Amino acid sequence: MSSETLKATTELEVHEVFNQWLKAARAKNVEAILACYADEVIAYDAILKLQFKGLDAYGQHWRFCMELCAGDGIFEPAEPTIHADTAVAFVHCLIRCGGEQDGVVKTSWMRGTQGYVKRGDTWKIVHEHFSAPFDMESGSALFDLQP
């Protein structure tokens, strides 16, 4: 297999896992979301804690987040970009996240990055980072920014 074909195949495999994660997040299916992560995942989310270590801790966080919002989850990536070799891959994008709270749809654009490793024939997320920029003077997150 040529290096170009291998690169395209690898990127397609990672893209499939990213889409699996996205579909599960939109459906608020926490078990399907967690199936995309490695047991030793380290995650930096935009709310509650500085970091989450391990699948159990991050799973509890995902459950909490999904309980906050009624209806389907809103996860809309803008221009996801994949960089991959045969064993390690990264996906980054802006992603509109949120859901419905008290009958009102609440979303904001976040910055998202996922790091993947290949284990056998399976890609797993080992690192995830969601963040929002903030105003240095006020210390407030800038949730109203648009791409």
JOSULRA-V219709 format. One record per backbone hydrogen bond with DSSP energy under -0.5 kcal/mol. CO is the residue of the C=O (numbers start at 1). NH is the residue of the N-H. E is the energy in kcal/mol with one decimal. If there is no record, write none. Layout:
co:CO nh:NH e:E
co:CO nh:NH e:E
This chain:
co:2 nh:6 e:-2.6
co:3 nh:7 e:-2.3
co:4 nh:8 e:-2.2
co:5 nh:9 e:-2.5
co:6 nh:10 e:-2.6
co:7 nh:11 e:-2.6
co:8 nh:12 e:-2.0
co:9 nh:13 e:-2.3
co:10 nh:14 e:-2.3
co:11 nh:15 e:-2.5
co:12 nh:16 e:-2.1
co:13 nh:17 e:-1.6
co:14 nh:18 e:-2.6
co:15 nh:19 e:-2.5
co:16 nh:20 e:-2.1
co:17 nh:21 e:-2.7
co:18 nh:22 e:-2.6
co:19 nh:23 e:-2.7
co:20 nh:24 e:-2.2
co:21 nh:25 e:-2.6
co:22 nh:26 e:-2.5
co:23 nh:27 e:-1.8
co:24 nh:29 e:-2.6
co:25 nh:28 e:-0.8
co:26 nh:73 e:-2.0
co:28 nh:30 e:-1.1
co:29 nh:33 e:-2.3
co:30 nh:34 e:-2.9
co:31 nh:35 e:-1.3
co:33 nh:36 e:-1.8
co:34 nh:37 e:-1.7
co:36 nh:125 e:-2.8
co:38 nh:41 e:-1.7
co:39 nh:55 e:-2.2
co:41 nh:54 e:-3.5
co:42 nh:128 e:-1.7
co:43 nh:45 e:-0.6
co:43 nh:52 e:-2.5
co:44 nh:130 e:-3.1
co:47 nh:49 e:-2.1
co:52 nh:43 e:-2.6
co:52 nh:54 e:-0.6
co:54 nh:58 e:-2.2
co:55 nh:59 e:-2.6
co:56 nh:60 e:-2.1
co:57 nh:61 e:-1.7
co:58 nh:62 e:-2.6
co:59 nh:63 e:-2.4
co:60 nh:64 e:-2.3
co:61 nh:65 e:-2.7
co:62 nh:66 e:-2.5
co:63 nh:67 e:-1.7
co:64 nh:68 e:-1.0
co:65 nh:68 e:-0.6
co:65 nh:69 e:-0.6
co:70 nh:100 e:-1.4
co:73 nh:75 e:-0.7
co:74 nh:98 e:-1.4
co:75 nh:77 e:-0.6
co:76 nh:96 e:-2.4
co:77 nh:79 e:-0.6
co:78 nh:94 e:-1.1
co:81 nh:92 e:-2.0
co:83 nh:90 e:-2.7
co:87 nh:118 e:-2.0
co:88 nh:85 e:-2.4
co:89 nh:116 e:-3.5
co:90 nh:83 e:-2.5
co:91 nh:114 e:-2.8
co:92 nh:81 e:-2.5
co:93 nh:112 e:-2.7
co:94 nh:78 e:-3.2
co:95 nh:97 e:-0.7
co:95 nh:110 e:-2.3
co:96 nh:76 e:-2.2
co:97 nh:108 e:-1.9
co:98 nh:74 e:-2.8
co:99 nh:106 e:-3.4
co:100 nh:70 e:-3.1
co:101 nh:104 e:-1.8
co:104 nh:101 e:-3.0
co:106 nh:99 e:-2.0
co:108 nh:97 e:-2.6
co:110 nh:95 e:-2.3
co:111 nh:131 e:-1.8
co:112 nh:93 e:-2.2
co:113 nh:129 e:-2.5
co:114 nh:91 e:-2.6
co:115 nh:126 e:-2.9
co:115 nh:127 e:-1.5
co:116 nh:89 e:-2.0
co:117 nh:119 e:-0.6
co:117 nh:124 e:-2.5
co:118 nh:120 e:-0.6
co:119 nh:121 e:-0.5
co:119 nh:122 e:-2.2
co:122 nh:119 e:-3.6
co:124 nh:117 e:-2.2
co:124 nh:126 e:-0.6
co:125 nh:38 e:-2.7
co:126 nh:42 e:-2.0
co:127 nh:115 e:-3.2
co:128 nh:44 e:-2.9
co:129 nh:113 e:-2.0
co:131 nh:111 e:-3.1
co:133 nh:142 e:-3.1
co:134 nh:136 e:-0.6
co:135 nh:139 e:-2.7
co:140 nh:135 e:-2.9
co:141 nh:143 e:-1.0
co:142 nh:145 e:-0.8
co:143 nh:109 e:-0.5
co:145 nh:109 e:-0.5
